[in-house]
Amino acid sequence: MMDHILNRPTKRADQSGALRGGRTWFSRHTINKAKQFSDVSWLRLLAPAILGIGLMVAGQTLLAGDGAAFANLAGLLIFIFSLNGIISRAWQDITHR
């Protein structure tokens, strides 16, 4: 974490935007926007999912033996971990339009 002792607080660091009663550098709106991945482009969110699907397809069609198993497992894990951002961003877009 950054040491904020010597830095002057920004205008958004007042108690109205703080979480859990403490002081924070960002407003509640900025924190919620980051949690919901609405500040990240769709291309950035979909690239790991596409890579994971590509690894799974390669594992099923092109590779054989241990390489296929590794490609399938790696592709599945990459795809699963990328789903959080995709679902959060899709939900944000659906509910705020």
C-alpha positions in Angstrom: 0.0 0.0 0.0 1.0 3.6 -0.6 2.1 5.7 2.4 -0.2 8.7 2.5 1.2 10.3 5.6 3.1 13.1 3.9 0.7 13.6 1.0 -2.1 16.1 1.2 -5.6 14.4 0.9 -7.4 15.0 -2.3 -10.8 16.7 -2.5 -12.6 13.3 -2.7 -11.0 12.0 0.5 -13.7 13.4 2.9 -15.9 11.2 5.1 -18.8 11.3 2.7 -17.0 9.1 0.2 -15.2 7.0 2.7 -15.8 3.3 3.2 -16.3 1.9 6.7 -15.9 5.3 8.3 -12.2 5.7 7.4 -10.6 8.1 4.9 -10.1 6.9 1.4 -8.5 8.4 -1.8 -11.4 7.5 -4.1 -15.1 8.2 -4.0 -17.6 5.4 -3.5 -18.7 5.8 -7.2 -15.1 5.2 -8.4 -14.7 2.2 -6.2 -18.0 0.7 -7.3 -17.1 1.3 -10.9 -13.8 -0.5 -10.5 -15.5 -3.5 -8.7 -18.0 -3.8 -11.6 -15.3 -3.7 -14.3 -17.2 -0.9 -16.0 -13.9 1.0 -16.5 -12.3 -1.9 -18.4 -12.9 -2.3 -22.2 -14.7 -5.4 -23.5 -11.6 -6.4 -25.5 -9.5 -6.5 -22.4 -12.1 -8.6 -20.6 -12.7 -11.0 -23.5 -9.1 -11.6 -24.5 -8.3 -14.1 -21.7 -11.6 -16.0 -22.3 -10.8 -16.3 -26.0 -7.3 -17.5 -25.2 -8.7 -20.1 -22.8 -11.3 -21.3 -25.4 -8.5 -21.5 -28.0 -6.3 -23.6 -25.6 -9.2 -26.0 -25.0 -9.9 -26.3 -28.7 -6.3 -27.0 -29.4 -6.2 -29.6 -26.6 -9.2 -31.4 -28.1 -8.1 -31.3 -31.7 -4.4 -30.8 -32.3 -2.5 -32.2 -29.3 -2.2 -35.7 -27.9 -1.2 -37.1 -24.5 0.0 -34.9 -21.7 0.1 -31.8 -23.8 -3.6 -32.1 -24.6 -4.4 -32.6 -20.9 -2.3 -29.5 -19.9 -3.9 -27.4 -22.7 -7.4 -28.4 -21.6 -6.7 -27.7 -18.0 -5.0 -24.4 -18.6 -7.7 -23.3 -21.0 -10.4 -24.2 -18.6 -8.8 -22.3 -15.7 -8.1 -19.2 -17.8 -11.7 -19.2 -19.0 -13.2 -19.7 -15.5 -11.1 -16.9 -14.0 -12.0 -14.5 -16.8 -15.7 -15.1 -16.3 -15.9 -12.9 -13.2 -15.0 -9.7 -15.1 -17.2 -10.6 -18.1 -20.3 -11.3 -16.0 -19.7 -8.2 -13.8 -19.3 -6.0 -16.8 -22.4 -7.5 -18.6 -24.5 -7.1 -15.5 -23.3 -3.5 -15.1 -24.3 -2.7 -18.8 -27.7 -4.4 -18.5 -28.7 -2.7 -15.2 -27.5 0.8 -16.0 -28.9 1.4 -19.4 
